Amino acid sequence: MTHSPTDPADAFAELGRIKLGETSLDDVLQRVAELAKRVLTVPVEVSVTLVRGGIGHTAAFTDELALDMDERQYAQGSGPCLAAATAGDILSVPDLTAEDRWPDWAERGRKAGVGSSLSVGMPIQEAVVGALNVYARTPHAFDDDTVAVLETFAAYAAVALANAQLYESTANLARQMQDAMASRAVIEQAKGIIMAERRCTATEAFNILAKVSQDSNRKLRDVAQALVDRAAGKAQR
């Protein structure tokens, strides 16, 4: 059974119009899955697996069939999409009736009407790996041309993932720097208060704060903030 597919060039052009900085990662991956389904000549369902810390989840899917096939692998801790994601390679299951590497998963797929599957690993990132998974109802549904097209989609998804990770890490770094600057500012304020009250040096004031922090088992910043708040309260009386 065939259908009228979208020209891959048109699909790639549509991917190219997605502004990664203005679109969430989930939305980008969902678009990748939908377009990958549309370009193939045989009816398929598509999903995108992401694996972080050894735990897989499906970030996008075109039908519950693909989601169910993915989640069966997550529950068992093994399967073609997890293997492809981990290795960053292509893993083909040409005929589920002859599949013996993951027999339970294959049996479930056969009962659901899946004939073959293909998982294309995304280039490995620092913390997350992934795979583009395609499930067809007919055996031997994926030829070399199909694999080449799906590799392009997987590469685009990997770029989106890398950009999202970069944005997230940059945002986290910015927050950490802001927190550090705020902590330093309040600690300097607290040191100034102690120096004024005790007529001591900056080093001595810091040592006093550090001792209170250690004795009370509280963070240095929290001790400093409490001192600043107390001083501010006195000033308002």
Secondary structure, 3 states (H helix, E strand, C coil): CCCCCCCHHHHHHHHHCCCHHHCCHHHHHHHHHHHHHHHCCCCEEEEEEEEECCEEEEEEECCHHHHHHHHHHHHHCCCHHHHHHHHCCEEEECCHHHCCCCHHHHHHHHHHCCCEEEEEECCCCCCEEEEEEEEECCCCCCCHHHHHHHHHHHHHHHHHHHHHHHHHHHHHHHHHHHHHHHHHHHHHHHHHHHHHHHCCCHHHHHHHHHHHHHHHCCCHHHHHHHHHHHHHHHHHC
